[in-house]
Amino acid sequence: MLKRALLVGINRYAVKPLGGCVNDVLQIQDMLRSKFGFQPSDIRVLTDGDATRKGIEAGLDWLVAPGEGGGAGDVRVFHYSGHGSQVEDKDQEEPDGADECLVPIDADRSGYLVDDDLCRLYGHVPAGSNLTLIMDSCHSGTSQRGDDDVVFRFVDPPAAEMAAIERARLAYEERREEHLLEKLRVIRGKSEDELLALIRSERLSFDKKRRQFGDVDNREGNLLIAGCRSDQSSSDATIAGARHGALTYFLVKAVEAQGPSATYRQITTAVGPDLRRYRQTPQLEGTAAHKDWPIFAPFHS
């Protein structure tokens, strides 16, 4: 059975530096080794200057590469603590016109890591592997409020990118209206309630379900734990006397309290009350069966 973990934490951004991301990585690294049997050779750590776009891409290639066992029973973890941002959705698949992205340390020179690209990478993980993504970052800038001690892990896109995102959003709205009009043209004799029900149904069928950071369901064995909803912000705050990401800190504490046999759903539920103090609602995405699987456990022994 293969175990691999890629842990990325970036504090030293030139713009909007953070304070808790490297501590997050150290917490997750210690937890994986002490609670889940990961060996030092099973874990790659990229912090600050090493967390370039090229470095993260190479780490992800290593993370998803097949091992000798063919994939069944493998456990793979990708933990990211740092800024998130948005770029134009060129495929016009997102209602808000934006694709989510990670912000490497050299994003100003090398660009962001976009969720569509990472989603394709997730799909290369061998069948039977458990791939768990832990995203302690923001991917929406709509809720930027906090006290003086809290920094939000989101970088505003440049003005030109914001304009492109707005154009993509309007184009999406136009395509959706055309879709609805086409459906409504064939309706005869429907009541107002029936028409409203049809409009709601067709709107949902047109919209891609809004998920955080890519469609994790592009393979059955993917699970995502995110620090907040897409309309909220993940906090970088002083907790217990040091800087941490709220999600990472309380996730590790929940595992310590409940033990490594706790399920993904139990752990995510346990961190909820703590994250509510930071106006965050943790998100868990994956199949129903895997949500009730022990965290970081192989699907096949």
C-alpha positions in Angstrom: 0.0 0.0 0.0 1.4 3.4 -1.0 1.0 6.5 1.1 1.9 10.0 -0.2 1.2 13.5 1.0 2.0 16.9 -0.6 1.8 19.7 1.9 2.0 23.3 0.6 2.1 26.4 2.9 2.9 29.9 1.8 3.4 32.9 4.2 5.8 35.2 2.5 3.7 36.6 -0.3 5.0 40.0 -1.6 1.4 41.3 -1.4 -0.8 40.4 1.6 1.6 38.1 3.5 0.1 35.5 5.8 1.3 34.1 9.1 -0.2 30.7 9.7 0.4 28.6 6.6 3.8 27.1 7.5 2.5 26.2 10.9 -0.4 24.5 9.2 2.0 22.4 7.2 3.9 21.4 10.3 0.7 20.4 12.1 -0.5 18.3 9.2 2.9 16.7 8.8 3.1 15.7 12.5 -0.5 14.4 12.4 0.1 12.2 9.4 3.3 10.7 10.9 2.0 10.2 14.4 -1.6 9.2 13.8 -1.6 7.6 10.3 1.7 6.0 9.8 3.1 8.2 7.1 6.9 7.9 6.9 9.2 10.9 6.2 9.7 9.6 2.6 6.0 9.6 2.1 5.6 13.4 2.6 6.8 16.3 0.4 6.7 19.7 2.0 6.8 23.0 0.0 6.9 26.2 1.9 7.4 29.8 0.9 10.2 30.1 -1.7 9.9 26.4 -2.7 6.1 26.7 -3.3 6.5 28.0 -6.9 4.1 27.1 -9.6 6.7 24.8 -11.1 7.4 23.3 -7.7 3.7 22.7 -6.8 3.1 21.1 -10.3 6.1 18.8 -9.8 4.8 17.9 -6.4 1.3 17.1 -7.7 2.8 14.9 -10.5 4.7 13.0 -7.8 1.5 12.8 -5.7 -0.7 11.2 -8.3 1.9 9.0 -10.0 1.1 5.2 -9.8 3.0 3.0 -7.4 3.9 -0.6 -7.6 0.5 -1.8 -6.2 -1.6 -0.4 -9.1 -3.6 2.0 -6.9 -5.9 -0.2 -4.8 -5.4 0.7 -1.2 -3.3 3.8 -1.8 -3.8 6.9 0.3 -2.8 10.3 -1.1 -3.2 13.7 0.6 -2.9 17.2 -0.8 -3.0 20.0 1.8 -2.8 23.6 0.7 -2.6 26.6 3.0 -2.2 29.9 1.3 -4.0 32.5 -0.8 -6.7 31.6 -3.3 -8.0 33.9 -6.1 -10.1 33.9 -9.2 -9.6 34.1 -13.0 -11.9 34.4 -15.9 -13.8 31.2 -16.7 -13.0 30.9 -20.4 -15.3 27.9 -20.8 -18.3 29.8 -19.6 -19.3 27.0 -17.2 -19.4 28.9 -14.0 -22.4 31.1 -13.0 -20.2 33.8 -11.5 -17.8 33.8 -14.5 -14.8 32.8 -12.4 -12.6 29.8 -12.1 -11.0 29.3 -8.7 -7.2 29.0 -8.3 -4.3 28.6 -6.0 -1.7 31.4 -5.7 1.9 30.1 -5.8 4.7 32.2 -4.3 5.7 33.4 -7.8 2.2 33.9 -9.2 3.0 37.4 -10.4 5.6 35.9 -12.8 4.3 32.3 -13.4 0.6 32.6 -13.0 -2.0 30.9 -10.9 -2.9 27.2 -10.6 -6.5 27.0 -11.9 -9.0 24.5 -10.7 -9.8 23.2 -14.2 -6.1 22.1 -14.6 -6.0 20.6 -11.1 -9.3 18.8 -11.7 -7.8 17.0 -14.8 -4.8 16.0 -12.6 -7.1 14.6 -10.0 -8.6 12.3 -12.6 -5.2 10.7 -13.2 -5.0 9.2 -9.7 -5.0 5.4 -10.0 -8.4 3.6 -9.5 -8.9 2.4 -5.9 -6.8 5.2 -4.4 -8.1 7.5 -1.7 -7.2 11.1 -2.7 -8.0 13.7 0.0 -7.8 17.4 -0.7 -7.6 19.8 2.3 -8.0 23.4 1.1 -7.3 26.0 3.8 -7.7 29.1 1.6 -10.4 31.4 0.1 -11.7 31.2 -3.4 -14.2 34.0 -3.2 -13.7 37.6 -2.2 -17.3 38.3 -1.3 -17.0 38.2 2.5 -13.9 40.1 3.5 -14.7 41.1 7.0 -12.9 40.4 10.3 -11.3 41.9 13.3 -7.7 43.2 13.4 -6.2 39.8 14.2 -7.7 37.9 11.3 -6.3 38.0 7.7 -8.3 36.4 4.9 -6.6 34.0 2.5 -7.8 35.6 -0.7 -6.0 37.8 -3.3 -8.2 40.1 -5.3 -7.7 39.5 -9.1 -6.3 42.5 -11.0 -8.7 45.0 -12.5 -8.4 43.5 -16.0 -9.1 40.0 -14.7 -12.1 41.3 -12.8 -13.5 42.9 -16.0 -12.9 39.6 -17.9 -14.7 37.7 -15.1 -17.7 40.0 -15.3 -17.8 39.6 -19.1 -17.8 35.8 -18.6 -20.6 36.0 -16.0 -22.8 38.1 -18.4 -22.1 35.6 -21.2 -23.1 32.8 -19.0 -26.3 34.6 -18.0 -27.1 35.2 -21.7 -26.6 31.5 -22.6 -28.8 30.4 -19.7 -31.6 32.8 -20.7 -31.4 31.4 -24.3 -31.7 27.9 -22.9 -34.7 28.8 -20.7 -36.4 30.6 -23.6 -35.9 27.6 -25.9 -37.6 25.4 -23.3 -40.5 27.8 -22.7 -41.3 28.2 -26.4 -42.7 24.7 -26.5 -45.0 25.2 -23.5 -48.7 25.5 -24.0 -51.4 25.6 -21.3 -49.2 25.4 -18.3 -50.3 27.1 -15.0 -48.1 29.8 -13.4 -47.0 27.3 -10.7 -46.1 24.7 -13.3 -44.1 27.3 -15.3 -42.2 28.4 -12.2 -41.4 24.8 -11.3 -40.2 24.2 -14.9 -38.0 27.3 -14.8 -36.4 26.3 -11.6 -35.8 22.8 -12.9 -34.3 23.9 -16.2 -32.1 26.5 -14.5 -30.6 23.8 -12.2 -30.1 21.5 -15.2 -28.2 24.2 -17.0 -26.0 25.3 -14.1 -23.0 23.3 -13.2 -23.3 22.5 -9.5 -21.1 25.1 -7.7 -18.2 23.2 -6.0 -15.1 24.5 -4.3 -12.0 24.1 -6.2 -12.8 21.9 -9.1 -15.2 19.0 -9.6 -13.8 16.5 -7.0 -16.3 14.0 -8.2 -14.4 13.5 -11.5 -13.3 10.2 -9.8 -15.1 8.3 -7.1 -12.2 8.2 -4.7 -11.7 12.0 -4.3 -12.7 13.8 -1.1 -12.4 17.5 -0.4 -12.4 19.2 2.9 -12.6 23.0 2.5 -12.3 25.7 5.1 -15.4 27.6 4.1 -18.3 27.9 1.6 -17.5 29.6 -1.7 -19.2 32.8 -0.4 -17.1 32.9 2.8 -13.4 33.5 3.7 -10.9 31.2 5.3 -9.1 32.8 8.3 -5.5 33.2 9.1 -5.6 34.0 12.8 -3.8 33.9 16.2 -5.0 30.7 17.9 -3.5 29.4 21.1 -0.7 32.0 20.9 0.5 31.3 17.4 -0.7 31.9 13.8 -2.7 29.2 12.2 -5.3 28.6 9.5 -8.6 28.0 11.4 -9.5 24.9 9.4 -6.2 23.2 9.8 -5.8 23.9 13.5 -9.2 22.7 14.5 -9.1 19.7 12.1 -5.9 18.4 13.7 -7.4 19.0 17.2 -10.5 17.1 16.1 -8.4 14.1 15.0 -6.5 14.2 18.2 -9.7 14.2 20.2 -11.6 11.6 18.2 -8.8 9.4 17.1 -7.7 8.2 13.6 -10.7 5.9 13.2 -13.1 8.9 13.0 -14.8 9.4 9.7 -14.5 12.4 7.3 -18.1 13.4 8.2 -17.4 13.2 12.0 -14.3 15.3 11.7 -15.9 17.9 9.5 -18.9 18.1 11.9 -16.6 18.4 14.9 -14.7 21.4 13.5 -18.0 23.3 12.7 -18.6 25.0 16.0 -15.0 26.2 16.2 -15.0 27.6 12.7 -18.3 29.4 13.2 -16.4 31.8 15.5 -14.5 32.8 12.3 -17.7 32.9 10.2 -16.7 29.8 8.3 -18.7 26.7 7.5 -16.4 23.7 6.6 -17.4 21.8 3.5 -17.0 18.1 2.8 -17.4 16.9 -0.8 -17.2 13.3 -2.1 -19.5 10.3 -2.4 -21.9 9.6 0.5 -20.1 6.3 1.3 -16.7 7.8 1.4 -17.8 10.7 3.6 -18.5 8.0 6.3 -15.1 6.3 5.7 -12.3 6.7 8.3 -10.2 9.7 7.5 -7.1 8.9 5.4 -7.9 5.2 5.4 -7.4 3.0 2.3 -10.6 2.0 0.5 -9.2 -1.5 0.0 -6.9 -3.4 2.2 
